[in-house]
């Protein structure tokens, strides 16, 4: 994906976001979804990934699997949780995303990425509030080496 999108002239920031999004979607599919296909049919055990760039330069990334017991929705993990942030990351990076159900039970999660306009918003929301070290401790002297 990275190589193909880079060769097509896609901005590196969008390519980076797309690779992260694809990784999150595939991870979620493997963890929560069922494989495509039934029984011993060709395609049994597969997950499908696809991407395309429209005429306006927007990139759509999709992952399709056989569905799962729950719908893909962003969660609210605790600070110490080891997972559960993938769709929140996707929401922050994407212009739009959603879920499409197929007639045969397939579920596709799709994500639209553009020139990174949401990236600045994401950085603003995840940056810790700044503070001046001196305001908290009053001096830097406490950390000077004593010979």
C-alpha positions in Angstrom: 0.0 0.0 0.0 2.7 2.5 1.0 4.7 1.9 -2.1 1.7 2.0 -4.4 0.3 5.2 -2.9 3.7 6.9 -2.8 4.3 6.1 -6.5 0.9 7.6 -7.3 2.0 11.0 -5.8 -0.1 10.8 -2.7 1.1 13.1 0.1 3.4 11.3 2.6 1.2 12.4 5.5 -1.9 10.8 3.9 0.1 7.6 3.1 1.3 7.4 6.7 -2.3 7.8 7.9 -3.5 5.2 5.4 -1.0 2.6 6.5 -2.0 3.1 10.2 -5.7 3.0 9.3 -5.3 -0.2 7.3 -3.3 -1.8 10.2 -6.1 -0.9 12.7 -8.9 -2.2 10.4 -7.1 -5.5 9.7 -6.3 -5.9 13.4 -10.0 -5.3 14.3 -11.1 -7.7 11.6 -8.8 -10.4 12.9 -9.9 -9.8 16.5 -13.6 -9.2 16.2 -14.8 -10.4 12.7 -15.3 -13.8 11.1 -13.5 -14.8 8.0 -15.2 -14.5 4.6 -16.6 -17.6 2.9 -18.5 -20.6 4.3 -17.4 -24.2 4.8 -14.8 -25.3 2.3 -15.6 -22.7 -0.4 -12.8 -20.8 -2.1 -12.2 -17.7 0.0 -12.8 -19.4 3.3 -10.7 -17.8 6.0 -10.1 -14.6 4.0 -10.3 -10.9 4.9 -10.4 -8.5 2.0 -8.5 -5.1 2.0 -8.9 -2.5 -0.8 -8.0 1.1 -1.4 -8.8 3.6 -4.1 -8.2 7.3 -4.9 -11.1 9.2 -6.3 -10.9 12.0 -8.9 -10.7 14.6 -6.1 -7.7 12.9 -4.5 -9.6 11.5 -1.5 -8.3 8.0 -0.5 -10.8 5.4 0.7 -9.5 2.4 2.6 -11.8 -0.6 3.2 -11.6 -3.9 5.0 -14.3 -6.6 4.5 -14.8 -9.7 6.7 -17.6 -12.0 7.5 -19.0 -9.8 10.3 -18.9 -10.3 14.0 -21.1 -10.5 17.1 -21.1 -6.7 17.5 -21.0 -3.6 15.3 -17.7 -1.7 15.0 -18.1 1.4 17.2 -15.4 3.5 19.0 -15.0 2.5 22.7 -14.0 4.5 25.7 -11.0 2.5 27.1 -9.5 3.3 30.5 -6.1 4.9 30.6 -4.5 1.6 31.5 -6.4 -0.5 28.9 -4.2 -2.4 26.5 -6.5 -1.9 23.5 -9.7 -0.3 22.4 -8.3 2.9 20.8 -8.3 1.9 17.1 -11.5 3.3 16.0 -10.9 6.5 18.0 -7.6 6.9 16.2 -9.3 6.3 12.9 -12.0 8.8 13.7 -9.3 11.4 14.5 -7.4 10.8 11.2 -10.3 10.3 8.8 -12.5 12.8 7.1 -15.3 10.2 7.4 -15.7 6.5 8.1 -18.5 4.0 8.4 -19.8 0.4 8.2 -21.5 -1.2 5.2 -23.4 -4.5 5.4 -23.3 -6.8 2.4 -26.3 -9.0 1.4 -24.3 -12.2 2.2 -23.4 -11.1 5.7 -20.2 -9.5 4.8 -19.3 -6.3 6.8 -17.0 -3.6 5.3 -15.5 -0.8 7.4 -14.5 2.1 5.1 -12.4 5.1 5.9 -12.0 8.3 3.8 -8.7 10.1 4.1 -7.8 13.5 2.5 -5.0 15.9 2.7 -4.7 15.6 6.5 -7.0 18.4 7.5 -8.1 16.3 10.6 -4.5 15.6 11.5 -4.0 19.1 13.0 -7.2 18.7 15.0 -6.0 15.3 16.3 -2.7 16.7 17.4 -4.4 19.6 19.2 -6.7 17.2 21.0 -4.0 14.7 22.2 -1.3 17.2 23.2 -1.0 17.5 26.9 -1.6 20.9 28.4 1.6 22.8 28.7 3.0 24.1 31.9 6.1 25.9 33.0 8.4 23.7 35.1 9.2 26.8 37.2 5.5 27.3 38.0 5.4 23.9 39.5 8.7 23.5 41.3 9.9 27.1 41.6 13.5 26.4 40.5 15.6 24.2 38.3 18.3 24.1 41.0 16.9 20.9 42.6 18.1 18.9 39.7 21.7 20.3 39.4 24.5 17.9 39.8 26.4 18.3 43.1 30.2 17.5 42.8 
